[in-house]
Amino acid sequence: MKLEQFPLIIPNIDAIKQEFETLLQAFEAAPTAADQKNVIYDIAKLVDEVTNQLTLISVRYTQDTRVEAYEKAQEASDEITPLFQELYNRYQKALIASKFRSELEKMLGSFLFKKIELSLQAFDPKIIGELQQENKLTSQYAKALASAQIPFKGGVYNLSQMGKFLDEADRYTRKKASQAIAGWFGEHEEELAKIYDDLVHLRHQMARKLGFDNFIPLGYARMGRTDYSPLDVKSYRDQVYKAVVPLSKKLVRRQAERIGIKKPLFYDLSLNFATGNPTPKGDKDYLVGVAAEMYAEMSPDIGAFFKLMVERHMLDLESRPGKQGGGYMTYFPKYKIPFVFSNFNGTSGDIDVLTHEIGHAFQGYSSRHIKLPEYRDPTMEEAEIHSMSMEFFAWPWMERFFDEDKDKYLYAHLVSAINFLPYGVTVDEFQHFVYENPDSGHAARCAKWREIEKKYTPYKKYAGFPLYEKGARWMRQSHIFEAPFYYIDYTLAQVVAFQFLTLMEEDRATAWKRYVKLCKLGGSYPFTELLKRVKMKNPFKKGTISRTVKKLEPIIARFDDAKM
Ligand SMILES: [Zn+2]
């Protein structure tokens, strides 16, 4: 079946409820562990069926928001989802309380039970009010940012549209665009600070109600972290400080020389080359054709997978009227095939869709044999390994996408990934401070942000921008408001992706074998255990970061960036 032939079904929640109740009764009444295991698989099938229906509704709706039937289906889905979650929650409780638990753990692995226990720790009906309030506040933040109307150069732009002026070769344009953005944040500082302060107090209150000292352990539980603690993360940040910050400083100095600016300010750091950024050569059909060639040459398994995605119309890449913005990858558990959504815009971001998102999709497809959805879906830091590593596996084919801009693309890709690590840990350290000191207030939060920022990214200079100088620039990082403690996951995955890159240099066949194995394992193990199984180094272990970064240096040295 092709995507457009998938039947759109609005889940019948009453029928689902009945079926679920019957299965739950069968679970409780099962006379042996083996019988209970069979019911677990039946429940997994039902969960997959419903997820499949809900996923298709959201896919159709994002493909064309103007169709009334899709809008209605989406509204129904929004109502059904929490009801279904409630049923699933009851199953989780029954599962961990099973009288056959130790036998089930032997058959199914103990990670499933740990995972469920953690998610149950993070939720209790007594915090439903706070959770609803939290949703309201994060939507308020998103709405405030989305509604920005910034007059610039005779036009009016929202914040993401302003982005294109930030890497313009003309310095005056970059400065003026940055001033316009800072001006908007200045006008909305009080409003955003209040939203955040409310969020912090709300989260603290939830944590206290659930029996935690503060929000930090609850935040970790919400992220599903079973195998590392805030202390591990702290020593990881220290490793980044020692091993990555010096290299990052060097790379920024080289960049300043390349673009011919002696004392760069923060708005100069987004311009990589005085001659402009690399752009892909060709339209969507050309790029998809190149991607098909690339994957066929990379390996027969991924070649066949990409072909299947194209044949079954599982790539919706071009912008068109009515289509929602942004991009994502999702998975249809019943049809065992992923779907990739994006809005091509002629920048190198289009190639990232064809590498990064296809990495996510290939993992989804490779894990399709896993029967339990809890084991199929990787945790956040695991999921980004598949996508970020695929960006590197695709390197040898970049000339076909970028032509003479190939080296520019590769160099900028690697350098921005390295420079991302110090920024990523800045966001993380800040959040630990915030939730450890929930009453600190806006001024103290800003002062702390600036202090941490100076430590990890000393090259960010804000002369002439008093709002940023005092430390309010964190307000533009949506994860800080919307997804507490998530940000560090990107950096952890990046460190593993770097290991794949350096292993490819030494032995590409082994790197690919380990990558495919990782994709097949899905989310069957916690992060550090998963790494062990594919023989990749644990980023938390002392020395991993410096060894990984050292191996990147010869790769950087291959590029003659002064000539780019
Ligand atoms: Zn991703």
Residues whose N, C-alpha, C, O or C-beta is under 5 A from the ligand:
A	BS01	ZN	S387
